[in-house]
Amino acid sequence: MRPPHGGPGLPQVRRLVTAVPGPGSTALARRRSQAVARGVGETLPVYVTAAGGGVLVDVDGNSLIDFGSGIAVTNVGNSADSVVHNVTDQARRFTHTCFMVTPYEGYVAVCEELTRLTPGGHEKRSVLFNSGAEAVENAVKIARAYTGRSAVVAFAHAYHGRTNLTMALTARSTPYKAGFGPFAPEIYRMPMAYPYRWPGGPVGCGQQAAGQVIDAIRAEIGAENVAAVVIEPIQGEGGFIVPGAGFLPALAEFCASAGIVLVADEVQTGFGRTGHLFACEHEEIVPDLIVTGKGIAGGLPLAAVTGRAEVMDAPQVGGLGGTYGGNPLSCAAALGAIATLEREDLAARARLIERIAMPRLRALRGRYPFVGDVRGRGAMLALELVADEPPPAGQTAPRPDRAVTVACAAEAHRRGLVLLTAGTWGNVLRLLPPLVIPEHLLVEGLDVLEEVVADIARHRYGT
Ligand SMILES: *Cc1c(COP(=O)(O)O)cnc(C)c1O
């Protein structure tokens, strides 16, 4: 049975009619292996025909619960009505002119919305791109043009993309960097305020880490040489690391005093995901530049840099842009997605998702020693899985257990729950449901996760 359309009208059920993946997906996987480069990874080889609300439907007719949102993209749901309406209407009028050749209103309107929605009441400007990585690269260009400096500070566990400059900003070697160097120069990596693994323990982690970072910037780079500090307010691919309290405000204060452009990479955390429109708001910091992407346009490719007018206007005319940046279809989609986000107060939905899910995840930590840490905000929640043994000498947390994490994700997939992993050591299960997921599906997805963790515990540890 093949549903003709996706979107919110799709039956909101988990229903398995074949093994996962089924025969249709397996046949497509064979074609893929002969046509698609193997460097493109894959979490779960089910081939999707329709999606909406909290489900993905595959070619075999299986309906899976979506805890991934295409990596934090479909915050408003797949094929959301407002997105489909706006994109269809735009496609009938014109599909492309190139904003740098003959402009159009949609691009301007998206930039106006970014001014209105991002933190800070100062005068702002925005520029639009195709991907998060492209936007991060351009934030660095803008900061360098404004400051006349070249050094850029990034953090342990950071992920900013796969282009050359963003590979240099990204921390993890395999799979993102190995074999792809040489990398861009003038990138300096600093420790992250990672409470679960901070040597002194979680209390005071934010202050201590900020002190170390600021000392190292002064001593090893020279603050006067630093153009930008680039940071995810909650780290995404690195393992949903919420920085220790006080870390971001201390960095923001230091950047302001040293004339350094603070760039918040909110590509994964933005647009309601963490329970505020932007994760910076949890710490009440106002970055100079904010990079957005993923959740901005309900599934169409769009990303942006938004920030202080004097910083944004530093690059010369013609220095920023691209053929497709701010494509009319993506802008139409973004305006639809933003309207939906506000009309349905999806940031509040993210807080509700946290209220429902967090106590259940904490209960898992209480019950199973290999669930080492539970963290996150809003609809961006994670379990860090570790060896069921004491921490190695001199460390505060047991060693990461990637194998058990992979086993949990694979078992969840077999039971019809799309669940992603993350983390520098690949040992984090992350929950990123669409903010519109119906409550009964959220609860059922959490039931599946609990069953999976219990079964894995029984098989591996006999508990
Ligand atoms: C996904 C991501 C990027 C890269 O975005 P792409 O659209 O994949 O290029 C950059 N920063 C963060 C925090 C991300 O999560």
The ligand as a MOL file (V3000), in Angstrom:
LIG
                    3D

  0  0  0     0  0            999 V3000
M  V30 BEGIN CTAB
M  V30 COUNTS 15 15 0 0 0
M  V30 BEGIN ATOM
M  V30 1 C 24.5940 20.0560 10.2110 0
M  V30 2 C 25.4260 21.0990 10.7960 0
M  V30 3 C 26.2540 21.9200 10.0140 0
M  V30 4 C 26.4130 21.7170 8.5250 0
M  V30 5 O 25.2170 21.9230 7.8400 0
M  V30 6 P 25.0630 21.3280 6.3570 0
M  V30 7 O 23.7530 21.9060 5.8890 0
M  V30 8 O 25.0540 19.8510 6.4920 0
M  V30 9 O 26.2220 21.8190 5.5770 0
M  V30 10 C 26.9530 22.9280 10.6280 0
M  V30 11 N 26.8580 23.1370 11.9570 0
M  V30 12 C 26.0780 22.3730 12.7410 0
M  V30 13 C 25.9960 22.6740 14.2010 0
M  V30 14 C 25.3450 21.3230 12.1990 0
M  V30 15 O 24.5910 20.5470 12.9970 0
M  V30 END ATOM
M  V30 BEGIN BOND
M  V30 1 1 1 2
M  V30 2 1 2 3
M  V30 3 2 2 14
M  V30 4 1 3 4
M  V30 5 2 3 10
M  V30 6 1 4 5
M  V30 7 1 5 6
M  V30 8 2 6 7
M  V30 9 1 6 8
M  V30 10 1 6 9
M  V30 11 1 10 11
M  V30 12 2 11 12
M  V30 13 1 12 13
M  V30 14 1 12 14
M  V30 15 1 14 15
M  V30 END BOND
M  V30 END CTAB
M  END
